[in-house]
Amino acid sequence: MLLSEYYKESKHSKNGINYEILEFGKNQRAKFKVKCVICHEISFVMASSILSGRKPCLCSAKSGSTSQRKIQRLIPILDNKNMELVSKVVGKAKDPLEVYCKVCENHLTTTYNSLVLQNHGCKYCSNNVRPTDEELLQRIKATGIKSNFTVKEILRSSSGRLKDVDVSLICNKCDNNWVTSVDCIRLGRSCPQCAYSGFNTALPAKLYILRVVSEDNILQGYKYGITCDIERRLYEHKRDCRPLVINFELSHSWEYPSGLNAQLHERAIRKKFGSYFKQWELPSGFTETISIQDLGDLVDFQTKQYKDLSNGRYY
């Protein structure tokens, strides 16, 4: 039976003449299993959707995510991987999908996203090229982080997968030997024995003022703050501002033997000057920013604070 015959009272039922009902739904809002009499594609869709003018098959130029079109896109991709599609229907991008590997003759469950978007192959006999030890070391160096460790050894598991590759490191500060992943190093994680979390008031610190420069090398304003490692802080600011192309350049800085004094001075500056940027303009540390015109006043204010501290007014 055609949808147009099933819903004769609908003024849009003429669109249903192209769809044969294979399985009925309880009402127009329930999903029917229908087959297009033109392209012969089978799909699950609400009757009301078809009767209102939608074409959930290859007959529609806008229907790019139908099951049939996903299958058509999968077939050449699987052929290049020496694999075959076992599942008859391809649902959502993350729904389980069964495929067969012609090389190792294994059946495996994967997803449409994994095969098409992530370009994954058979997990048992994939011939994907693995990065060499030299390439992994280059990935670590490419982060731009000032390393305080030495790479001792690249540890590869029997699976050969990149996510199972670990790196044995030696800390240059405390001589601690620990094992971590390449991704953890690229994220900026350091030695677990001597690393600290956040700002450590017991360590020497620096109060800094950075120039905030746009992609076109135009000065937008200034960012102030405190840190125990200025190079790492600069890297973190640039990383946290992605995908915005924002550069930070050191303008002024003051050294403190104790991070506590630097923290108190930063609070005094924040209380007096507030913030200039909005969060969407500067995702990293927008609350500690000033305009170009306020730079002179901030420098004078901070210089006076620092001078009073040097003259013996310790907190």
Secondary structure, DSSP 8 states (H G I E B T S, - for coil): -BHHHHTTT-TTGGGGGGEEEEE--SSTTSEEEEEETTT--EEEEEHHHHHTT---STT-SS-TT-HHHHHHHHHHHHHHTTEEE--S---STTS-EEEEETTT--EEEE-HIIIIIS----TTT-------HHHHHHHHHTT-----EEEEEEE--TT--GGG-EEEEEETTT--EEEEEHHHHHTT---TTT--SS--TTS-EEEEEEEEE-TTS-EEEEEEEEES-HHHHHHHHHHHTTTS--EEEEEEEEEESSHHHHHHHHHHHHHHH---S-TTT-SSSTTSEE-STTHHHHHHHHHHHHHHHHTT---
